[in-house]
Amino acid sequence: MRPLLPPGFFYDPTPDFGTDPRPFVAMMLVGFVIGVVGHVTRTRALVALGIGLIFLATFLLPLAANVLKSGS
C-alpha cells in the first residue's frame, strides 16, 4: 500500500529524470555569495535574499521539477 503523498516525494531511480543539477548548484552558490555580502555589509535584505535563493535552489525548484516530471 502506497502512502498518501504527492508523487514528487517518491524517489525516481531512473536516469531519465530530466533535470540538470548545475543550474540549482549555481543558484545556491549565488545565494551563499549574496548572503555573505549581506553579512559583511550588515544588510538584512541581502541576507534574506541569499537565504531565499538557497532555499529555492535546494528545495522548492527541484521539488517542482520532480512533481512536474512525474505528473507527465
CHARMM internal coordinates of N, CA and C (Angstrom, degrees):
IC EDIT
DIST 1 N 1 CA 1.4547
DIST 1 CA 1 C 1.5226
ANGL 1 N 1 CA 1 C 108.97
DIST 1 C 2 N 1.3208
ANGL 1 CA 1 C 2 N 116.89
DIHE 1 N 1 CA 1 C 2 N 128.98
DIST 2 N 2 CA 1.4668
ANGL 1 C 2 N 2 CA 122.04
DIHE 1 CA 1 C 2 N 2 CA -179.66
DIST 2 CA 2 C 1.5143
ANGL 2 N 2 CA 2 C 110.82
DIHE 1 C 2 N 2 CA 2 C -85.68
DIST 2 C 3 N 1.3175
ANGL 2 CA 2 C 3 N 117.70
DIHE 2 N 2 CA 2 C 3 N 138.78
DIST 3 N 3 CA 1.4692
ANGL 2 C 3 N 3 CA 119.45
DIHE 2 CA 2 C 3 N 3 CA 176.01
DIST 3 CA 3 C 1.5279
ANGL 3 N 3 CA 3 C 110.73
DIHE 2 C 3 N 3 CA 3 C -66.13
DIST 3 C 4 N 1.3061
ANGL 3 CA 3 C 4 N 115.82
DIHE 3 N 3 CA 3 C 4 N 158.63
DIST 4 N 4 CA 1.4568
ANGL 3 C 4 N 4 CA 121.52
DIHE 3 CA 3 C 4 N 4 CA -178.30
DIST 4 CA 4 C 1.5274
ANGL 4 N 4 CA 4 C 110.98
DIHE 3 C 4 N 4 CA 4 C -85.80
DIST 4 C 5 N 1.3166
ANGL 4 CA 4 C 5 N 116.15
DIHE 4 N 4 CA 4 C 5 N 70.48
DIST 5 N 5 CA 1.4539
ANGL 4 C 5 N 5 CA 122.40
DIHE 4 CA 4 C 5 N 5 CA 178.08
DIST 5 CA 5 C 1.5182
ANGL 5 N 5 CA 5 C 108.86
DIHE 4 C 5 N 5 CA 5 C -119.17
DIST 5 C 6 N 1.3343
ANGL 5 CA 5 C 6 N 116.91
DIHE 5 N 5 CA 5 C 6 N 153.35
DIST 6 N 6 CA 1.4697
ANGL 5 C 6 N 6 CA 118.67
DIHE 5 CA 5 C 6 N 6 CA 175.56
DIST 6 CA 6 C 1.5275
ANGL 6 N 6 CA 6 C 110.43
DIHE 5 C 6 N 6 CA 6 C -61.19
DIST 6 C 7 N 1.3277
ANGL 6 CA 6 C 7 N 117.60
DIHE 6 N 6 CA 6 C 7 N 153.47
DIST 7 N 7 CA 1.4697
ANGL 6 C 7 N 7 CA 119.98
DIHE 6 CA 6 C 7 N 7 CA -176.58
DIST 7 CA 7 C 1.5246
ANGL 7 N 7 CA 7 C 114.09
DIHE 6 C 7 N 7 CA 7 C -61.96
DIST 7 C 8 N 1.3228
ANGL 7 CA 7 C 8 N 119.27
DIHE 7 N 7 CA 7 C 8 N -18.92
DIST 8 N 8 CA 1.4488
ANGL 7 C 8 N 8 CA 121.13
DIHE 7 CA 7 C 8 N 8 CA -179.56
DIST 8 CA 8 C 1.5167
ANGL 8 N 8 CA 8 C 113.61
DIHE 7 C 8 N 8 CA 8 C -71.06
DIST 8 C 9 N 1.3314
ANGL 8 CA 8 C 9 N 118.09
DIHE 8 N 8 CA 8 C 9 N -13.46
DIST 9 N 9 CA 1.4547
ANGL 8 C 9 N 9 CA 120.76
DIHE 8 CA 8 C 9 N 9 CA -177.95
DIST 9 CA 9 C 1.5287
ANGL 9 N 9 CA 9 C 112.46
DIHE 8 C 9 N 9 CA 9 C -91.88
DIST 9 C 10 N 1.3194
ANGL 9 CA 9 C 10 N 117.81
DIHE 9 N 9 CA 9 C 10 N 2.68
DIST 10 N 10 CA 1.4517
ANGL 9 C 10 N 10 CA 120.87
DIHE 9 CA 9 C 10 N 10 CA 179.40
DIST 10 CA 10 C 1.5205
ANGL 10 N 10 CA 10 C 109.38
DIHE 9 C 10 N 10 CA 10 C -102.91
DIST 10 C 11 N 1.3135
ANGL 10 CA 10 C 11 N 116.20
DIHE 10 N 10 CA 10 C 11 N 138.15
DIST 11 N 11 CA 1.4570
ANGL 10 C 11 N 11 CA 122.15
DIHE 10 CA 10 C 11 N 11 CA -177.65
DIST 11 CA 11 C 1.5233
ANGL 11 N 11 CA 11 C 109.72
DIHE 10 C 11 N 11 CA 11 C -72.55
DIST 11 C 12 N 1.3066
ANGL 11 CA 11 C 12 N 116.22
DIHE 11 N 11 CA 11 C 12 N 132.60
DIST 12 N 12 CA 1.4544
ANGL 11 C 12 N 12 CA 122.30
DIHE 11 CA 11 C 12 N 12 CA 177.46
DIST 12 CA 12 C 1.5252
ANGL 12 N 12 CA 12 C 108.09
DIHE 11 C 12 N 12 CA 12 C -104.56
DIST 12 C 13 N 1.3444
ANGL 12 CA 12 C 13 N 118.67
DIHE 12 N 12 CA 12 C 13 N 104.35
DIST 13 N 13 CA 1.4656
ANGL 12 C 13 N 13 CA 120.20
DIHE 12 CA 12 C 13 N 13 CA -174.56
DIST 13 CA 13 C 1.5206
ANGL 13 N 13 CA 13 C 113.91
DIHE 12 C 13 N 13 CA 13 C -77.26
DIST 13 C 14 N 1.3113
ANGL 13 CA 13 C 14 N 119.00
DIHE 13 N 13 CA 13 C 14 N -6.88
DIST 14 N 14 CA 1.4614
ANGL 13 C 14 N 14 CA 119.87
DIHE 13 CA 13 C 14 N 14 CA -177.70
DIST 14 CA 14 C 1.5270
ANGL 14 N 14 CA 14 C 110.13
DIHE 13 C 14 N 14 CA 14 C -74.30
DIST 14 C 15 N 1.3225
ANGL 14 CA 14 C 15 N 117.19
DIHE 14 N 14 CA 14 C 15 N 145.04
DIST 15 N 15 CA 1.4649
ANGL 14 C 15 N 15 CA 119.02
DIHE 14 CA 14 C 15 N 15 CA 178.91
DIST 15 CA 15 C 1.5258
ANGL 15 N 15 CA 15 C 112.61
DIHE 14 C 15 N 15 CA 15 C -73.43
DIST 15 C 16 N 1.3211
ANGL 15 CA 15 C 16 N 117.98
DIHE 15 N 15 CA 15 C 16 N -6.00
DIST 16 N 16 CA 1.4576
ANGL 15 C 16 N 16 CA 121.84
DIHE 15 CA 15 C 16 N 16 CA -179.19
DIST 16 CA 16 C 1.5306
ANGL 16 N 16 CA 16 C 110.57
DIHE 15 C 16 N 16 CA 16 C -88.47
DIST 16 C 17 N 1.3137
ANGL 16 CA 16 C 17 N 116.95
DIHE 16 N 16 CA 16 C 17 N 43.01
DIST 17 N 17 CA 1.4691
ANGL 16 C 17 N 17 CA 120.63
DIHE 16 CA 16 C 17 N 17 CA -179.93
DIST 17 CA 17 C 1.5092
ANGL 17 N 17 CA 17 C 110.97
DIHE 16 C 17 N 17 CA 17 C -66.63
DIST 17 C 18 N 1.3115
ANGL 17 CA 17 C 18 N 117.76
DIHE 17 N 17 CA 17 C 18 N -38.73
DIST 18 N 18 CA 1.4454
ANGL 17 C 18 N 18 CA 121.44
DIHE 17 CA 17 C 18 N 18 CA 172.34
DIST 18 CA 18 C 1.5105
ANGL 18 N 18 CA 18 C 116.30
DIHE 17 C 18 N 18 CA 18 C 92.99
DIST 18 C 19 N 1.2986
ANGL 18 CA 18 C 19 N 119.07
DIHE 18 N 18 CA 18 C 19 N 5.21
DIST 19 N 19 CA 1.4598
ANGL 18 C 19 N 19 CA 119.95
DIHE 18 CA 18 C 19 N 19 CA 177.25
DIST 19 CA 19 C 1.5184
ANGL 19 N 19 CA 19 C 109.36
DIHE 18 C 19 N 19 CA 19 C -121.13
DIST 19 C 20 N 1.2991
ANGL 19 CA 19 C 20 N 114.97
DIHE 19 N 19 CA 19 C 20 N 138.69
DIST 20 N 20 CA 1.4518
ANGL 19 C 20 N 20 CA 122.20
DIHE 19 CA 19 C 20 N 20 CA 178.26
DIST 20 CA 20 C 1.5276
ANGL 20 N 20 CA 20 C 107.91
DIHE 19 C 20 N 20 CA 20 C -94.06
DIST 20 C 21 N 1.3189
ANGL 20 CA 20 C 21 N 119.54
DIHE 20 N 20 CA 20 C 21 N 126.19
DIST 21 N 21 CA 1.4639
ANGL 20 C 21 N 21 CA 120.35
DIHE 20 CA 20 C 21 N 21 CA -176.26
DIST 21 CA 21 C 1.5280
ANGL 21 N 21 CA 21 C 114.51
DIHE 20 C 21 N 21 CA 21 C -73.31
DIST 21 C 22 N 1.3263
ANGL 21 CA 21 C 22 N 118.15
DIHE 21 N 21 CA 21 C 22 N -13.67
DIST 22 N 22 CA 1.4654
ANGL 21 C 22 N 22 CA 119.71
DIHE 21 CA 21 C 22 N 22 CA -175.88
DIST 22 CA 22 C 1.5307
ANGL 22 N 22 CA 22 C 114.03
DIHE 21 C 22 N 22 CA 22 C -59.61
DIST 22 C 23 N 1.3399
ANGL 22 CA 22 C 23 N 120.54
DIHE 22 N 22 CA 22 C 23 N -42.41
DIST 23 N 23 CA 1.4699
ANGL 22 C 23 N 23 CA 118.05
DIHE 22 CA 22 C 23 N 23 CA 177.73
DIST 23 CA 23 C 1.5298
ANGL 23 N 23 CA 23 C 113.04
DIHE 22 C 23 N 23 CA 23 C -63.50
DIST 23 C 24 N 1.3362
ANGL 23 CA 23 C 24 N 116.73
DIHE 23 N 23 CA 23 C 24 N -35.53
DIST 24 N 24 CA 1.4547
ANGL 23 C 24 N 24 CA 120.07
DIHE 23 CA 23 C 24 N 24 CA 178.49
DIST 24 CA 24 C 1.5269
ANGL 24 N 24 CA 24 C 111.25
DIHE 23 C 24 N 24 CA 24 C -66.99
DIST 24 C 25 N 1.3326
ANGL 24 CA 24 C 25 N 116.06
DIHE 24 N 24 CA 24 C 25 N -42.61
DIST 25 N 25 CA 1.4653
ANGL 24 C 25 N 25 CA 120.58
DIHE 24 CA 24 C 25 N 25 CA 178.95
DIST 25 CA 25 C 1.5268
ANGL 25 N 25 CA 25 C 110.20
DIHE 24 C 25 N 25 CA 25 C -65.95
DIST 25 C 26 N 1.3250
ANGL 25 CA 25 C 26 N 117.03
DIHE 25 N 25 CA 25 C 26 N -40.49
DIST 26 N 26 CA 1.4657
ANGL 25 C 26 N 26 CA 120.34
DIHE 25 CA 25 C 26 N 26 CA 178.46
DIST 26 CA 26 C 1.5253
ANGL 26 N 26 CA 26 C 110.74
DIHE 25 C 26 N 26 CA 26 C -63.01
DIST 26 C 27 N 1.3353
ANGL 26 CA 26 C 27 N 116.65
DIHE 26 N 26 CA 26 C 27 N -43.67
DIST 27 N 27 CA 1.4664
ANGL 26 C 27 N 27 CA 119.89
DIHE 26 CA 26 C 27 N 27 CA 178.87
DIST 27 CA 27 C 1.5264
ANGL 27 N 27 CA 27 C 111.02
DIHE 26 C 27 N 27 CA 27 C -64.25
DIST 27 C 28 N 1.3236
ANGL 27 CA 27 C 28 N 116.83
DIHE 27 N 27 CA 27 C 28 N -37.94
DIST 28 N 28 CA 1.4549
ANGL 27 C 28 N 28 CA 120.59
DIHE 27 CA 27 C 28 N 28 CA 178.32
DIST 28 CA 28 C 1.5346
ANGL 28 N 28 CA 28 C 110.78
DIHE 27 C 28 N 28 CA 28 C -64.70
DIST 28 C 29 N 1.3245
ANGL 28 CA 28 C 29 N 117.06
DIHE 28 N 28 CA 28 C 29 N -43.44
DIST 29 N 29 CA 1.4655
ANGL 28 C 29 N 29 CA 120.32
DIHE 28 CA 28 C 29 N 29 CA 178.86
DIST 29 CA 29 C 1.5215
ANGL 29 N 29 CA 29 C 111.53
DIHE 28 C 29 N 29 CA 29 C -64.76
DIST 29 C 30 N 1.3310
ANGL 29 CA 29 C 30 N 117.21
DIHE 29 N 29 CA 29 C 30 N -39.53
DIST 30 N 30 CA 1.4671
ANGL 29 C 30 N 30 CA 120.41
DIHE 29 CA 29 C 30 N 30 CA 175.68
DIST 30 CA 30 C 1.5224
ANGL 30 N 30 CA 30 C 109.84
DIHE 29 C 30 N 30 CA 30 C -62.11
DIST 30 C 31 N 1.3248
ANGL 30 CA 30 C 31 N 117.40
DIHE 30 N 30 CA 30 C 31 N -39.65
DIST 31 N 31 CA 1.4612
ANGL 30 C 31 N 31 CA 121.08
DIHE 30 CA 30 C 31 N 31 CA 176.90
DIST 31 CA 31 C 1.5229
ANGL 31 N 31 CA 31 C 112.12
DIHE 30 C 31 N 31 CA 31 C -61.71
DIST 31 C 32 N 1.3401
ANGL 31 CA 31 C 32 N 116.30
DIHE 31 N 31 CA 31 C 32 N -41.87
DIST 32 N 32 CA 1.4620
ANGL 31 C 32 N 32 CA 119.29
DIHE 31 CA 31 C 32 N 32 CA 177.69
DIST 32 CA 32 C 1.5295
ANGL 32 N 32 CA 32 C 111.02
DIHE 31 C 32 N 32 CA 32 C -63.98
DIST 32 C 33 N 1.3317
ANGL 32 CA 32 C 33 N 116.92
DIHE 32 N 32 CA 32 C 33 N -43.15
DIST 33 N 33 CA 1.4653
ANGL 32 C 33 N 33 CA 120.40
DIHE 32 CA 32 C 33 N 33 CA -179.99
DIST 33 CA 33 C 1.5251
ANGL 33 N 33 CA 33 C 110.32
DIHE 32 C 33 N 33 CA 33 C -63.05
DIST 33 C 34 N 1.3228
ANGL 33 CA 33 C 34 N 117.55
DIHE 33 N 33 CA 33 C 34 N -45.15
DIST 34 N 34 CA 1.4663
ANGL 33 C 34 N 34 CA 120.74
DIHE 33 CA 33 C 34 N 34 CA 179.07
DIST 34 CA 34 C 1.5329
ANGL 34 N 34 CA 34 C 110.45
DIHE 33 C 34 N 34 CA 34 C -63.44
DIST 34 C 35 N 1.3237
ANGL 34 CA 34 C 35 N 116.82
DIHE 34 N 34 CA 34 C 35 N -40.43
DIST 35 N 35 CA 1.4647
ANGL 34 C 35 N 35 CA 120.08
DIHE 34 CA 34 C 35 N 35 CA 178.04
DIST 35 CA 35 C 1.5248
ANGL 35 N 35 CA 35 C 112.29
DIHE 34 C 35 N 35 CA 35 C -63.71
DIST 35 C 36 N 1.3236
ANGL 35 CA 35 C 36 N 117.44
DIHE 35 N 35 CA 35 C 36 N -41.18
DIST 36 N 36 CA 1.4670
ANGL 35 C 36 N 36 CA 120.81
DIHE 35 CA 35 C 36 N 36 CA 178.48
DIST 36 CA 36 C 1.5250
ANGL 36 N 36 CA 36 C 110.33
DIHE 35 C 36 N 36 CA 36 C -65.73
DIST 36 C 37 N 1.3334
ANGL 36 CA 36 C 37 N 115.92
DIHE 36 N 36 CA 36 C 37 N -43.44
DIST 37 N 37 CA 1.4663
ANGL 36 C 37 N 37 CA 119.16
DIHE 36 CA 36 C 37 N 37 CA 177.43
DIST 37 CA 37 C 1.5303
ANGL 37 N 37 CA 37 C 109.97
DIHE 36 C 37 N 37 CA 37 C -61.54
DIST 37 C 38 N 1.3073
ANGL 37 CA 37 C 38 N 116.84
DIHE 37 N 37 CA 37 C 38 N -39.32
DIST 38 N 38 CA 1.4587
ANGL 37 C 38 N 38 CA 120.70
DIHE 37 CA 37 C 38 N 38 CA 177.90
DIST 38 CA 38 C 1.5205
ANGL 38 N 38 CA 38 C 112.17
DIHE 37 C 38 N 38 CA 38 C -64.01
DIST 38 C 39 N 1.3329
ANGL 38 CA 38 C 39 N 117.30
DIHE 38 N 38 CA 38 C 39 N -38.16
DIST 39 N 39 CA 1.4695
ANGL 38 C 39 N 39 CA 120.01
DIHE 38 CA 38 C 39 N 39 CA 177.18
DIST 39 CA 39 C 1.5168
ANGL 39 N 39 CA 39 C 111.35
DIHE 38 C 39 N 39 CA 39 C -69.21
DIST 39 C 40 N 1.3268
ANGL 39 CA 39 C 40 N 116.83
DIHE 39 N 39 CA 39 C 40 N -39.71
DIST 40 N 40 CA 1.4642
ANGL 39 C 40 N 40 CA 120.27
DIHE 39 CA 39 C 40 N 40 CA -179.18
DIST 40 CA 40 C 1.5242
ANGL 40 N 40 CA 40 C 110.70
DIHE 39 C 40 N 40 CA 40 C -66.49
DIST 40 C 41 N 1.3305
ANGL 40 CA 40 C 41 N 116.72
DIHE 40 N 40 CA 40 C 41 N -41.99
DIST 41 N 41 CA 1.4615
ANGL 40 C 41 N 41 CA 120.57
DIHE 40 CA 40 C 41 N 41 CA -178.70
DIST 41 CA 41 C 1.5265
ANGL 41 N 41 CA 41 C 112.82
DIHE 40 C 41 N 41 CA 41 C -89.04
DIST 41 C 42 N 1.3218
ANGL 41 CA 41 C 42 N 116.19
DIHE 41 N 41 CA 41 C 42 N -1.88
DIST 42 N 42 CA 1.4765
ANGL 41 C 42 N 42 CA 123.02
DIHE 41 CA 41 C 42 N 42 CA -179.29
DIST 42 CA 42 C 1.5262
ANGL 42 N 42 CA 42 C 111.87
DIHE 41 C 42 N 42 CA 42 C 56.54
DIST 42 C 43 N 1.3197
ANGL 42 CA 42 C 43 N 115.02
DIHE 42 N 42 CA 42 C 43 N 44.54
DIST 43 N 43 CA 1.4561
ANGL 42 C 43 N 43 CA 121.97
DIHE 42 CA 42 C 43 N 43 CA 178.57
DIST 43 CA 43 C 1.5235
ANGL 43 N 43 CA 43 C 108.01
DIHE 42 C 43 N 43 CA 43 C -108.02
DIST 43 C 44 N 1.3268
ANGL 43 CA 43 C 44 N 115.63
DIHE 43 N 43 CA 43 C 44 N 109.61
DIST 44 N 44 CA 1.4652
ANGL 43 C 44 N 44 CA 119.99
DIHE 43 CA 43 C 44 N 44 CA -176.28
DIST 44 CA 44 C 1.5167
ANGL 44 N 44 CA 44 C 112.36
DIHE 43 C 44 N 44 CA 44 C -63.26
DIST 44 C 45 N 1.3192
ANGL 44 CA 44 C 45 N 117.77
DIHE 44 N 44 CA 44 C 45 N -33.97
DIST 45 N 45 CA 1.4642
ANGL 44 C 45 N 45 CA 120.54
DIHE 44 CA 44 C 45 N 45 CA -179.18
DIST 45 CA 45 C 1.5326
ANGL 45 N 45 CA 45 C 110.84
DIHE 44 C 45 N 45 CA 45 C -64.09
DIST 45 C 46 N 1.3253
ANGL 45 CA 45 C 46 N 117.41
DIHE 45 N 45 CA 45 C 46 N -39.91
DIST 46 N 46 CA 1.4639
ANGL 45 C 46 N 46 CA 120.22
DIHE 45 CA 45 C 46 N 46 CA 178.53
DIST 46 CA 46 C 1.5265
ANGL 46 N 46 CA 46 C 111.38
DIHE 45 C 46 N 46 CA 46 C -68.63
DIST 46 C 47 N 1.3236
ANGL 46 CA 46 C 47 N 116.49
DIHE 46 N 46 CA 46 C 47 N -38.79
DIST 47 N 47 CA 1.4639
ANGL 46 C 47 N 47 CA 119.79
DIHE 46 CA 46 C 47 N 47 CA 177.37
DIST 47 CA 47 C 1.5274
ANGL 47 N 47 CA 47 C 109.38
DIHE 46 C 47 N 47 CA 47 C -62.55
DIST 47 C 48 N 1.3245
ANGL 47 CA 47 C 48 N 116.74
DIHE 47 N 47 CA 47 C 48 N -45.90
DIST 48 N 48 CA 1.4641
ANGL 47 C 48 N 48 CA 120.62
DIHE 47 CA 47 C 48 N 48 CA 179.90
DIST 48 CA 48 C 1.5305
ANGL 48 N 48 CA 48 C 111.03
DIHE 47 C 48 N 48 CA 48 C -64.02
DIST 48 C 49 N 1.3211
ANGL 48 CA 48 C 49 N 117.17
DIHE 48 N 48 CA 48 C 49 N -39.60
DIST 49 N 49 CA 1.4672
ANGL 48 C 49 N 49 CA 120.65
DIHE 48 CA 48 C 49 N 49 CA 178.04
DIST 49 CA 49 C 1.5280
ANGL 49 N 49 CA 49 C 110.57
DIHE 48 C 49 N 49 CA 49 C -64.09
DIST 49 C 50 N 1.3121
ANGL 49 CA 49 C 50 N 116.65
DIHE 49 N 49 CA 49 C 50 N -42.57
DIST 50 N 50 CA 1.4683
ANGL 49 C 50 N 50 CA 120.30
DIHE 49 CA 49 C 50 N 50 CA 178.26
DIST 50 CA 50 C 1.5145
ANGL 50 N 50 CA 50 C 111.96
DIHE 49 C 50 N 50 CA 50 C -62.70
DIST 50 C 51 N 1.3241
ANGL 50 CA 50 C 51 N 117.10
DIHE 50 N 50 CA 50 C 51 N -44.38
DIST 51 N 51 CA 1.4675
ANGL 50 C 51 N 51 CA 120.84
DIHE 50 CA 50 C 51 N 51 CA 177.89
DIST 51 CA 51 C 1.5213
ANGL 51 N 51 CA 51 C 110.09
DIHE 50 C 51 N 51 CA 51 C -63.31
DIST 51 C 52 N 1.3240
ANGL 51 CA 51 C 52 N 116.68
DIHE 51 N 51 CA 51 C 52 N -41.21
DIST 52 N 52 CA 1.4615
ANGL 51 C 52 N 52 CA 120.38
DIHE 51 CA 51 C 52 N 52 CA 179.19
DIST 52 CA 52 C 1.5207
ANGL 52 N 52 CA 52 C 112.38
DIHE 51 C 52 N 52 CA 52 C -63.10
DIST 52 C 53 N 1.3213
ANGL 52 CA 52 C 53 N 117.31
DIHE 52 N 52 CA 52 C 53 N -41.88
DIST 53 N 53 CA 1.4635
ANGL 52 C 53 N 53 CA 120.69
DIHE 52 CA 52 C 53 N 53 CA 178.28
DIST 53 CA 53 C 1.5265
ANGL 53 N 53 CA 53 C 111.72
DIHE 52 C 53 N 53 CA 53 C -65.11
DIST 53 C 54 N 1.3199
ANGL 53 CA 53 C 54 N 116.58
DIHE 53 N 53 CA 53 C 54 N -39.96
DIST 54 N 54 CA 1.4647
ANGL 53 C 54 N 54 CA 120.06
DIHE 53 CA 53 C 54 N 54 CA 178.47
DIST 54 CA 54 C 1.5307
ANGL 54 N 54 CA 54 C 109.80
DIHE 53 C 54 N 54 CA 54 C -63.49
DIST 54 C 55 N 1.3357
ANGL 54 CA 54 C 55 N 117.24
DIHE 54 N 54 CA 54 C 55 N -45.64
DIST 55 N 55 CA 1.4615
ANGL 54 C 55 N 55 CA 121.13
DIHE 54 CA 54 C 55 N 55 CA 179.56
DIST 55 CA 55 C 1.5191
ANGL 55 N 55 CA 55 C 110.86
DIHE 54 C 55 N 55 CA 55 C -63.45
DIST 55 C 56 N 1.3202
ANGL 55 CA 55 C 56 N 116.82
DIHE 55 N 55 CA 55 C 56 N -42.02
DIST 56 N 56 CA 1.4582
ANGL 55 C 56 N 56 CA 121.55
DIHE 55 CA 55 C 56 N 56 CA 179.54
DIST 56 CA 56 C 1.5253
ANGL 56 N 56 CA 56 C 110.86
DIHE 55 C 56 N 56 CA 56 C -62.89
DIST 56 C 57 N 1.3249
ANGL 56 CA 56 C 57 N 116.76
DIHE 56 N 56 CA 56 C 57 N -44.26
DIST 57 N 57 CA 1.4633
ANGL 56 C 57 N 57 CA 120.89
DIHE 56 CA 56 C 57 N 57 CA -175.60
DIST 57 CA 57 C 1.5194
ANGL 57 N 57 CA 57 C 112.91
DIHE 56 C 57 N 57 CA 57 C -75.22
DIST 57 C 58 N 1.3197
ANGL 57 CA 57 C 58 N 118.23
DIHE 57 N 57 CA 57 C 58 N -29.39
DIST 58 N 58 CA 1.4587
ANGL 57 C 58 N 58 CA 119.69
DIHE 57 CA 57 C 58 N 58 CA -175.19
DIST 58 CA 58 C 1.5131
ANGL 58 N 58 CA 58 C 113.72
DIHE 57 C 58 N 58 CA 58 C -97.34
DIST 58 C 59 N 1.3359
ANGL 58 CA 58 C 59 N 118.30
DIHE 58 N 58 CA 58 C 59 N -17.86
DIST 59 N 59 CA 1.4558
ANGL 58 C 59 N 59 CA 118.45
DIHE 58 CA 58 C 59 N 59 CA -177.21
DIST 59 CA 59 C 1.5275
ANGL 59 N 59 CA 59 C 113.60
DIHE 58 C 59 N 59 CA 59 C -129.29
DIST 59 C 60 N 1.3152
ANGL 59 CA 59 C 60 N 117.80
DIHE 59 N 59 CA 59 C 60 N -58.34
DIST 60 N 60 CA 1.4602
ANGL 59 C 60 N 60 CA 120.41
DIHE 59 CA 59 C 60 N 60 CA -170.52
DIST 60 CA 60 C 1.5324
ANGL 60 N 60 CA 60 C 113.67
DIHE 59 C 60 N 60 CA 60 C -68.38
DIST 60 C 61 N 1.3014
ANGL 60 CA 60 C 61 N 118.46
DIHE 60 N 60 CA 60 C 61 N -50.45
DIST 61 N 61 CA 1.4658
ANGL 60 C 61 N 61 CA 119.95
DIHE 60 CA 60 C 61 N 61 CA -178.43
DIST 61 CA 61 C 1.5319
ANGL 61 N 61 CA 61 C 112.88
DIHE 60 C 61 N 61 CA 61 C -66.60
DIST 61 C 62 N 1.3546
ANGL 61 CA 61 C 62 N 120.32
DIHE 61 N 61 CA 61 C 62 N -43.65
DIST 62 N 62 CA 1.4683
ANGL 61 C 62 N 62 CA 118.34
DIHE 61 CA 61 C 62 N 62 CA 175.64
DIST 62 CA 62 C 1.5362
ANGL 62 N 62 CA 62 C 112.53
DIHE 61 C 62 N 62 CA 62 C -63.58
DIST 62 C 63 N 1.3228
ANGL 62 CA 62 C 63 N 116.97
DIHE 62 N 62 CA 62 C 63 N -36.80
DIST 63 N 63 CA 1.4646
ANGL 62 C 63 N 63 CA 119.44
DIHE 62 CA 62 C 63 N 63 CA 177.71
DIST 63 CA 63 C 1.5211
ANGL 63 N 63 CA 63 C 110.57
DIHE 62 C 63 N 63 CA 63 C -65.28
DIST 63 C 64 N 1.3250
ANGL 63 CA 63 C 64 N 117.04
DIHE 63 N 63 CA 63 C 64 N -43.78
DIST 64 N 64 CA 1.4629
ANGL 63 C 64 N 64 CA 120.33
DIHE 63 CA 63 C 64 N 64 CA 178.34
DIST 64 CA 64 C 1.5238
ANGL 64 N 64 CA 64 C 111.16
DIHE 63 C 64 N 64 CA 64 C -63.16
DIST 64 C 65 N 1.3206
ANGL 64 CA 64 C 65 N 117.14
DIHE 64 N 64 CA 64 C 65 N -41.03
DIST 65 N 65 CA 1.4663
ANGL 64 C 65 N 65 CA 120.27
DIHE 64 CA 64 C 65 N 65 CA 178.74
DIST 65 CA 65 C 1.5175
ANGL 65 N 65 CA 65 C 110.90
DIHE 64 C 65 N 65 CA 65 C -63.78
DIST 65 C 66 N 1.3221
ANGL 65 CA 65 C 66 N 117.09
DIHE 65 N 65 CA 65 C 66 N -39.57
DIST 66 N 66 CA 1.4574
ANGL 65 C 66 N 66 CA 121.30
DIHE 65 CA 65 C 66 N 66 CA 179.49
DIST 66 CA 66 C 1.5258
ANGL 66 N 66 CA 66 C 110.99
DIHE 65 C 66 N 66 CA 66 C -68.08
DIST 66 C 67 N 1.3168
ANGL 66 CA 66 C 67 N 117.56
DIHE 66 N 66 CA 66 C 67 N -42.36
DIST 67 N 67 CA 1.4627
ANGL 66 C 67 N 67 CA 120.83
DIHE 66 CA 66 C 67 N 67 CA 179.89
DIST 67 CA 67 C 1.5241
ANGL 67 N 67 CA 67 C 110.31
DIHE 66 C 67 N 67 CA 67 C -65.94
DIST 67 C 68 N 1.3335
ANGL 67 CA 67 C 68 N 117.40
DIHE 67 N 67 CA 67 C 68 N -43.68
DIST 68 N 68 CA 1.4606
ANGL 67 C 68 N 68 CA 119.90
DIHE 67 CA 67 C 68 N 68 CA 179.80
DIST 68 CA 68 C 1.5343
ANGL 68 N 68 CA 68 C 111.52
DIHE 67 C 68 N 68 CA 68 C -66.13
DIST 68 C 69 N 1.3317
ANGL 68 CA 68 C 69 N 116.34
DIHE 68 N 68 CA 68 C 69 N -37.32
DIST 69 N 69 CA 1.4569
ANGL 68 C 69 N 69 CA 120.27
DIHE 68 CA 68 C 69 N 69 CA -179.61
DIST 69 CA 69 C 1.5279
ANGL 69 N 69 CA 69 C 110.87
DIHE 68 C 69 N 69 CA 69 C -70.38
DIST 69 C 70 N 1.3323
ANGL 69 CA 69 C 70 N 117.65
DIHE 69 N 69 CA 69 C 70 N -40.43
DIST 70 N 70 CA 1.4668
ANGL 69 C 70 N 70 CA 120.02
DIHE 69 CA 69 C 70 N 70 CA -178.02
DIST 70 CA 70 C 1.5237
ANGL 70 N 70 CA 70 C 111.59
DIHE 69 C 70 N 70 CA 70 C -77.94
DIST 70 C 71 N 1.3225
ANGL 70 CA 70 C 71 N 117.67
DIHE 70 N 70 CA 70 C 71 N -18.07
DIST 71 N 71 CA 1.4613
ANGL 70 C 71 N 71 CA 120.65
DIHE 70 CA 70 C 71 N 71 CA 178.83
DIST 71 CA 71 C 1.5018
ANGL 71 N 71 CA 71 C 112.93
DIHE 70 C 71 N 71 CA 71 C -77.49
DIST 71 C 72 N 1.3271
ANGL 71 CA 71 C 72 N 117.82
DIHE 71 N 71 CA 71 C 72 N -18.66
DIST 72 N 72 CA 1.4656
ANGL 71 C 72 N 72 CA 119.57
DIHE 71 CA 71 C 72 N 72 CA -177.28
DIST 72 CA 72 C 1.5161
ANGL 72 N 72 CA 72 C 112.27
DIHE 71 C 72 N 72 CA 72 C -94.25
END
COOR INIT
IC SEED 1 N 1 CA 1 C
IC BUILD
